[in-house]
Amino acid sequence: MREIDVSQITEALKQLFIDANRVLPEDLESCIAAASQKETSPIGKAVLCDLCENMNAARELEIPICQDTGMAVVFAEIGQEVHLTGGSFEDAVNEGVRQGYLEGRLRCSVAADPIRRGNTGDNTPAVIHLRLVPGDKLTITAAPKGFGSENMSRIKMFTPSAGVDEIIDFVAETVRAAGGNPCPPVVLGVGIGGDFEKCALLAKQALCRPVSQRNSDPFYADLEKRMLERVNELNVGPQGFGGLTTALAVNIEQFPTHIAGLPVAVNVGCHVTRHKKITI
């Protein structure tokens, strides 16, 4: 049994959220830079070049890439041989978020109540997804999620008779309806299978996968390619001004489902699809 003091979780998350809000994953940044070279729309190309300048400025000045520094989403995989000491896991997570957002001067955007509103003042509580896994390690992923893109996300409970083309149509229509609202070019996390909530969780997890990494199943890797091509035919373009680059990547995660169902969720991420991971 390996002991890990929860203070390590607090310190790790504090830095993860600061770093994730200032620097994009390297493969996503490269993807945006490559798109700026390929874009044929003059306005779209100019927008993509501006995005590249913005990323460089955020890194150099140590400030957030986007003013919406997101709601704090935390994925944690805890090894079965880990014994957490020194306090509550959940409290440690929220303390890390609190310190990260206040000390990192990140915008605090969490409403204390969904209807009556009121800001919590420190961007807590985090949305926590916990999974028990073999081993004696603790892996934490911090994923700040902005709501310009989150608000454009959708889920549909298809029947099993739905074909692949209908699923592609649903994903494309989600992006078309969103237009410029999610600050394209977007990254799409698509969850297929499970039940209602599992499907949405798959879509969120898909956004935390590197954009350079395709689904390990060749069938779904091909489906990712087909969805990306279809979405980029929409001509929504960078920031909604038209062009070849509406989406940078489509990541699919799948899971077994009920014989009577075929749920599909699309979690929309903006060009600032942030996530950062650490293993303790």
C-alpha positions as CSV (number, residue, x, y, z in Angstrom):
1,M,0.0,0.0,0.0
2,R,1.4,3.4,-1.0
3,E,0.4,6.5,0.9
4,I,-0.2,9.8,-0.8
5,D,-0.9,12.9,1.2
6,V,-3.8,14.9,-0.3
7,S,-1.7,18.1,-0.1
8,Q,0.1,16.7,-3.2
9,I,-3.2,16.6,-5.0
10,T,-3.9,20.2,-4.1
11,E,-0.5,21.4,-5.2
12,A,-0.7,19.5,-8.5
13,L,-4.1,20.8,-9.4
14,K,-3.2,24.3,-8.6
15,Q,-0.4,24.2,-11.1
16,L,-2.3,22.1,-13.7
17,F,-5.1,24.6,-14.0
18,I,-2.7,27.6,-14.2
19,D,-0.6,25.9,-16.9
20,A,-3.6,24.5,-18.8
21,N,-5.1,28.0,-19.1
22,R,-1.8,29.5,-20.4
23,V,-0.4,27.0,-22.8
24,L,-2.3,24.7,-25.2
25,P,-1.3,21.1,-25.7
26,E,1.6,21.0,-28.2
27,D,-0.3,19.0,-30.8
28,L,-3.3,21.3,-30.8
29,E,-1.1,24.4,-31.1
30,S,0.7,22.7,-34.1
31,C,-2.7,21.9,-35.6
32,I,-3.8,25.5,-35.5
33,A,-0.5,26.7,-36.9
34,A,-0.8,24.2,-39.8
35,A,-4.3,25.2,-40.5
36,S,-3.2,28.9,-40.8
37,Q,-0.9,27.8,-43.6
38,K,-3.6,25.8,-45.5
39,E,-6.6,28.1,-45.1
40,T,-7.6,29.7,-48.4
41,S,-10.1,32.2,-47.1
42,P,-8.3,35.5,-46.5
43,I,-10.4,36.4,-43.5
44,G,-10.1,32.8,-42.1
45,K,-6.4,32.8,-42.6
46,A,-6.0,36.2,-40.8
47,V,-8.1,34.9,-37.9
48,L,-6.0,31.8,-37.6
49,C,-2.8,33.8,-37.7
50,D,-4.3,36.0,-34.9
51,L,-5.0,32.9,-32.9
52,C,-1.3,31.9,-33.2
53,E,-0.2,35.3,-32.1
54,N,-2.5,35.1,-29.1
55,M,-1.1,31.7,-28.1
56,N,2.4,33.1,-28.2
57,A,1.5,36.2,-26.3
58,A,-0.2,34.1,-23.5
59,R,2.9,32.0,-23.2
60,E,5.3,34.9,-23.1
61,L,3.2,37.1,-20.8
62,E,2.1,34.2,-18.6
63,I,-1.6,35.1,-18.9
64,P,-4.6,33.0,-20.0
65,I,-5.1,32.2,-23.7
66,C,-8.8,33.0,-23.3
67,Q,-10.7,35.2,-20.9
68,D,-13.1,32.3,-20.2
69,T,-10.8,30.2,-18.0
70,G,-13.6,27.6,-17.7
71,M,-15.3,25.5,-15.2
72,A,-12.9,23.2,-13.5
73,V,-13.3,19.6,-14.7
74,V,-11.1,16.9,-13.0
75,F,-10.6,13.3,-14.1
76,A,-8.8,11.2,-11.5
77,E,-7.7,7.6,-11.8
78,I,-6.7,6.3,-8.4
79,G,-4.8,3.0,-8.0
80,Q,-6.3,0.4,-5.8
81,E,-3.0,0.2,-3.9
82,V,-3.1,3.9,-3.0
83,H,-4.1,5.1,0.5
84,L,-4.9,8.8,0.6
85,T,-3.9,10.5,3.8
86,G,-4.2,14.0,5.4
87,G,-7.8,14.7,4.6
88,S,-10.7,14.5,2.1
89,F,-9.9,13.9,-1.6
90,E,-12.7,16.1,-2.7
91,D,-11.7,18.9,-0.4
92,A,-8.1,18.6,-1.7
93,V,-9.3,18.9,-5.3
94,N,-11.4,22.0,-4.6
95,E,-8.6,23.6,-2.6
96,G,-6.3,23.1,-5.6
97,V,-8.8,24.7,-7.9
98,R,-9.3,27.6,-5.5
99,Q,-5.6,28.3,-5.2
100,G,-5.0,27.9,-8.9
101,Y,-7.7,30.3,-9.9
102,L,-7.1,32.9,-7.3
103,E,-3.2,32.8,-7.3
104,G,-3.1,32.4,-11.1
105,R,-5.5,35.3,-11.6
106,L,-7.9,33.2,-13.6
107,R,-11.5,34.3,-14.1
108,C,-13.8,32.7,-11.6
109,S,-17.0,31.8,-13.5
110,V,-18.9,29.3,-11.3
111,A,-22.4,30.3,-10.2
112,A,-23.3,29.0,-6.8
113,D,-26.8,28.0,-7.8
114,P,-27.9,27.2,-11.4
115,I,-31.1,29.3,-11.2
116,R,-30.6,31.8,-8.4
117,R,-26.9,32.4,-9.5
118,G,-24.4,34.2,-7.4
119,N,-20.6,33.7,-7.9
120,T,-18.7,31.3,-5.6
121,G,-15.7,33.6,-5.9
122,D,-13.0,30.9,-6.4
123,N,-14.3,28.8,-9.3
124,T,-15.2,25.9,-7.0
125,P,-16.7,23.4,-6.8
126,A,-15.0,21.3,-9.5
127,V,-16.7,18.7,-11.6
128,I,-15.0,15.5,-10.5
129,H,-14.9,12.2,-12.3
130,L,-13.3,9.4,-10.2
131,R,-12.2,6.0,-11.4
132,L,-10.5,3.2,-9.4
133,V,-7.8,1.4,-11.4
134,P,-5.0,-1.2,-10.6
135,G,-1.7,-0.1,-9.3
136,D,-0.2,2.4,-6.8
137,K,-0.3,5.6,-8.9
138,L,-2.7,8.6,-9.0
139,T,-3.3,10.2,-12.4
140,I,-5.1,13.5,-12.6
141,T,-6.3,15.4,-15.6
142,A,-7.3,19.0,-15.3
143,A,-9.7,20.2,-18.1
144,P,-10.9,23.8,-17.8
145,K,-14.1,24.0,-19.9
146,G,-15.3,27.2,-21.3
147,F,-19.1,27.6,-21.8
148,G,-19.2,29.4,-25.2
149,S,-18.5,25.9,-26.6
150,E,-20.1,23.8,-23.8
151,N,-23.4,25.5,-24.5
152,M,-23.3,24.3,-28.1
153,S,-23.1,20.6,-27.1
154,R,-25.9,18.1,-27.8
155,I,-27.0,14.6,-27.1
156,K,-29.4,12.4,-29.1
157,M,-30.9,9.0,-28.2
158,F,-30.9,7.3,-31.5
159,T,-32.6,4.0,-32.1
160,P,-30.4,1.0,-33.1
161,S,-31.8,1.4,-36.7
162,A,-29.9,4.6,-37.2
163,G,-27.0,4.3,-39.7
164,V,-23.6,5.8,-39.6
165,D,-24.7,8.5,-42.1
166,E,-27.4,9.7,-39.7
167,I,-24.8,10.0,-36.9
168,I,-22.5,12.0,-39.1
169,D,-25.4,14.2,-40.1
170,F,-26.2,14.8,-36.3
171,V,-22.5,15.8,-35.6
172,A,-22.4,18.1,-38.7
173,E,-25.8,19.7,-37.8
174,T,-24.6,20.3,-34.3
175,V,-21.6,22.3,-35.6
176,R,-23.7,24.1,-38.3
177,A,-26.3,25.2,-35.8
178,A,-23.5,26.4,-33.4
179,G,-22.0,28.7,-36.1
180,G,-19.4,31.1,-34.7
181,N,-20.7,30.8,-31.1
182,P,-18.1,28.2,-29.9
183,C,-15.2,30.2,-31.3
184,P,-14.2,27.8,-34.1
185,P,-12.1,26.1,-35.3
186,V,-13.5,23.6,-32.9
187,V,-12.4,20.3,-31.5
188,L,-15.3,17.7,-31.2
189,G,-15.5,15.1,-28.6
190,V,-18.1,12.5,-29.7
191,G,-19.4,9.8,-27.3
192,I,-21.2,6.8,-28.8
193,G,-22.8,4.1,-26.6
194,G,-23.4,3.6,-23.0
195,D,-26.5,5.2,-21.6
196,F,-27.6,8.8,-21.3
197,E,-25.0,10.0,-18.8
198,K,-22.2,7.7,-19.9
199,C,-22.5,8.9,-23.5
200,A,-22.0,12.5,-22.4
201,L,-19.0,11.5,-20.2
202,L,-17.4,9.7,-23.1
203,A,-17.7,12.9,-25.2
204,K,-16.0,14.9,-22.5
205,Q,-13.3,12.3,-22.1
206,A,-12.8,12.4,-25.9
207,L,-11.9,16.1,-25.6
208,C,-9.0,15.2,-23.3
209,R,-7.4,12.9,-25.8
210,P,-4.6,14.4,-27.9
211,V,-5.9,15.6,-31.3
212,S,-2.9,13.8,-32.9
213,Q,-4.1,10.5,-31.6
214,R,-6.8,8.5,-33.5
215,N,-9.2,6.0,-32.1
216,S,-7.5,2.6,-31.7
217,D,-10.3,0.8,-33.5
218,P,-9.8,1.3,-37.3
219,F,-13.6,1.5,-37.8
220,Y,-13.9,4.5,-35.4
221,A,-10.7,6.1,-36.6
222,D,-12.2,6.1,-40.1
223,L,-15.5,7.5,-38.7
224,E,-13.5,10.3,-37.0
225,K,-12.0,11.1,-40.4
226,R,-15.4,11.1,-42.2
227,M,-16.9,13.4,-39.5
228,L,-14.0,15.9,-39.7
229,E,-14.3,16.0,-43.5
230,R,-18.0,16.6,-43.3
231,V,-17.8,19.3,-40.7
232,N,-15.1,21.1,-42.7
233,E,-17.4,21.2,-45.7
234,L,-19.8,23.4,-43.8
235,N,-17.8,26.6,-44.5
236,V,-18.4,27.9,-41.0
237,G,-14.7,28.7,-40.8
238,P,-12.5,30.3,-38.2
239,Q,-14.6,32.4,-35.8
240,G,-17.6,31.8,-38.1
241,F,-16.2,34.0,-41.0
242,G,-16.1,31.1,-43.5
243,G,-13.3,29.0,-44.7
244,L,-11.9,25.5,-44.9
245,T,-11.1,25.2,-41.1
246,T,-14.3,24.7,-39.1
247,A,-12.9,21.8,-37.0
248,L,-9.4,20.8,-36.1
249,A,-10.1,17.3,-34.9
250,V,-12.9,14.9,-34.1
251,N,-12.2,12.4,-31.2
252,I,-14.6,9.5,-30.7
253,E,-14.9,7.4,-27.6
254,Q,-17.3,4.4,-27.7
255,F,-18.8,2.0,-25.1
256,P,-21.2,-1.0,-25.2
257,T,-24.9,0.0,-25.0
258,H,-28.3,-1.5,-24.6
259,I,-29.9,-3.5,-27.4
260,A,-32.7,-0.9,-27.7
261,G,-30.4,2.2,-27.8
262,L,-27.7,4.1,-29.6
263,P,-27.0,7.3,-27.7
264,V,-24.6,9.8,-29.3
265,A,-23.3,13.0,-27.6
266,V,-21.2,15.8,-29.1
267,N,-19.2,17.8,-26.6
268,V,-18.0,20.9,-28.5
269,G,-14.6,22.3,-27.6
270,C,-13.4,25.7,-28.9
271,H,-9.9,26.2,-30.4
272,V,-8.8,26.6,-26.8
273,T,-9.5,23.0,-25.8
274,R,-7.4,22.8,-22.7
275,H,-6.3,19.8,-20.7
276,K,-3.2,18.9,-18.7
277,K,-2.2,15.6,-16.9
278,I,0.1,14.5,-14.2
279,T,0.8,11.2,-12.5
280,I,1.8,11.1,-8.8
